[in-house]
Amino acid sequence: MTFKERYKRFKAWQLDPFDWSYDENERHHCVNCGYDFAGKFCPHCSQKAGLKKVSWKSVLQSTAEVWGMGNRSLLYSLWQLIWRPGYFISDYINGKRQVSFPPVKMLVLMGVLSVLIDKLFGSHEVKAFQGGTSYGDQFFAWLESSPGWGWLVMTGFFMIPTWCLFRYAPRNTRHTLPQGFFITVFMAIQVLIVDDLADFFGDYFYIMLPLCYFYVYRQLFGYDYWGNFWRVAITLGSGFLLAALALSITDLMTATPKSYADEFIAIKELTFYSVVPILVGMFISKKTFDFREKNKQTLFQFLKMKFQAIKQRIKQRKKQNNHEE
């Protein structure tokens, strides 16, 4: 098998890795309850069809289930999240949840695991807030001491830009904020994976974060390379500015009256530079979406007219043939 053929098989697996098809004419007899049925599972007792005698494979499967390595396990979901992340997230937010480990639970477990890896292998020590008196100084000191948790907080600020800029995407069009919450949860898990890898390969590995967003959003929303690139760039840039805006607003609460003016200027500038790119990007996305939908309708009308013209020609030829006869 050539590399090109292997790649095609891999892309086909990414798009549809789960085979739910079955032969309706093939009947099974449940050895557990004696019920005759068609399908992969008995509708009476839920036992899987086609179970054979106990073998070494059965032993391995049972042992794996004890350690949570079944089809809905944490490891299986992480495997899916690494090799087909955008498609996996799309499956989940569109209702295919049976094969996924609960995402919030997965995030909590990955967060605990990330702390353990930081303590054992990382160069950063997880510790309490240190730094200056402002909330911003405390946050950056905490971010430096615990980058994993810091990146985890940062992903929350990417939720609104993602919802605005990718709302009119070719795939998962008009996704809702609750769906955006789960997208953020899955992306936070991706960030924790990159953070854990950075503990082993060095801080330069954090360059994988924007590449990770680009790769995942490309699969999740279906834009072309350029359309995906500038939207991801605005999403990440605006997200960081929104985080800085939140810190500036909290610093204003502890600021002295003399520094009120400086704080208000900083808040005004951060609001402008974070919100305006989002609004402009959302406007362009909406116009592009309307143009795409209009062209689809125009193409459909064009094909319909061509089909009707061909149909009319066939009728005329039939009339001519009948008249000649």
Secondary structure, DSSP 4 states (H G I P E B T S, - for coil): --HHHHHHHHHHHHH--------TT-EEE-TTT--EEESSB-TTT-PBTT--S--HHHHHHHHHHHTT-STTSHHHHHHHHHHSHHHHHHHHHTT--TTS--HHHHHHHHHHHHHHHHHHT-SS------S-SSHHHHHHHHHHH-HHHHHHHHHHTTHHHHHHHTTT-SSSTT--HHHHHHHHHHHHHHHHHHHHHHHHH-GGGGGHHHHHHHHHHHHHH---HHHHHHHHHHHHHHHHHHHHHHHHHHHHHH--GGGHHHHHHHHHHHHHHHHHHHHHHHHHHHHHHHHHHHHHHHHHHHHHHHHHHHHHHHHHHHHHHHHH-
